[in-house]
């Protein structure tokens, strides 16, 4: 058996493809939902997002990688 990966260009194409597969009773997975899941805790994700906002607001510092172990 083969796996076929399809890349619809928009929501309309996606709906048509899903309807086609359902009409033919072909099993399929919606991988987009799986990719939205994360292995990271919500607290960690929130901390990273806050740090990104702080950096954009000028609250960050730049570290030269050559100096990081000094």
Legacy VTK file of the C-alpha trace (Angstrom):
# vtk DataFile Version 3.0
C-alpha trace
ASCII
DATASET POLYDATA
POINTS 70 float
0.000 0.000 0.000
1.209 3.512 -0.735
0.828 6.728 1.187
-0.146 9.735 -0.876
0.462 13.229 0.465
-1.714 15.972 -1.021
-1.054 19.709 -0.641
-4.255 21.664 -1.241
-3.708 25.333 -2.058
-6.692 26.609 -0.098
-9.644 25.605 2.086
-11.905 25.026 -0.901
-9.539 22.437 -2.400
-9.168 20.809 1.002
-12.938 20.475 1.401
-13.296 18.950 -2.070
-10.518 16.430 -1.437
-11.985 15.433 1.936
-15.454 15.054 0.411
-14.027 12.915 -2.404
-12.220 10.619 0.021
-15.298 10.323 2.237
-17.503 9.550 -0.775
-15.193 6.698 -1.765
-14.944 5.562 1.877
-11.169 5.964 1.812
-9.570 6.346 5.228
-7.531 9.522 5.695
-5.896 11.525 8.462
-5.967 15.257 8.927
-2.328 15.841 9.919
-2.792 19.572 10.434
-4.550 18.904 13.716
-1.721 16.644 14.832
0.919 19.233 13.976
-0.891 21.811 16.104
-0.415 19.585 19.138
2.753 20.223 21.066
4.987 18.342 23.456
5.720 21.546 25.357
3.892 22.593 28.494
1.591 25.621 28.142
3.638 27.473 30.782
6.837 27.009 28.764
5.165 28.158 25.535
3.759 31.213 27.320
7.216 32.062 28.721
8.821 31.815 25.259
6.104 34.001 23.702
6.551 36.596 26.456
10.321 36.585 25.895
9.803 37.158 22.172
7.508 40.111 22.905
10.034 41.530 25.371
12.847 41.204 22.824
10.807 42.983 20.153
10.101 45.738 22.684
13.852 46.268 23.131
14.162 44.506 26.472
16.608 41.870 25.241
20.371 41.693 25.004
22.547 40.341 22.237
25.246 37.827 23.181
28.152 37.032 20.896
28.442 33.244 20.603
32.251 33.494 20.850
31.865 35.094 24.298
29.243 32.729 25.668
31.712 30.394 27.440
33.985 33.122 28.775
LINES 1 71
70 0 1 2 3 4 5 6 7 8 9 10 11 12 13 14 15 16 17 18 19 20 21 22 23 24 25 26 27 28 29 30 31 32 33 34 35 36 37 38 39 40 41 42 43 44 45 46 47 48 49 50 51 52 53 54 55 56 57 58 59 60 61 62 63 64 65 66 67 68 69
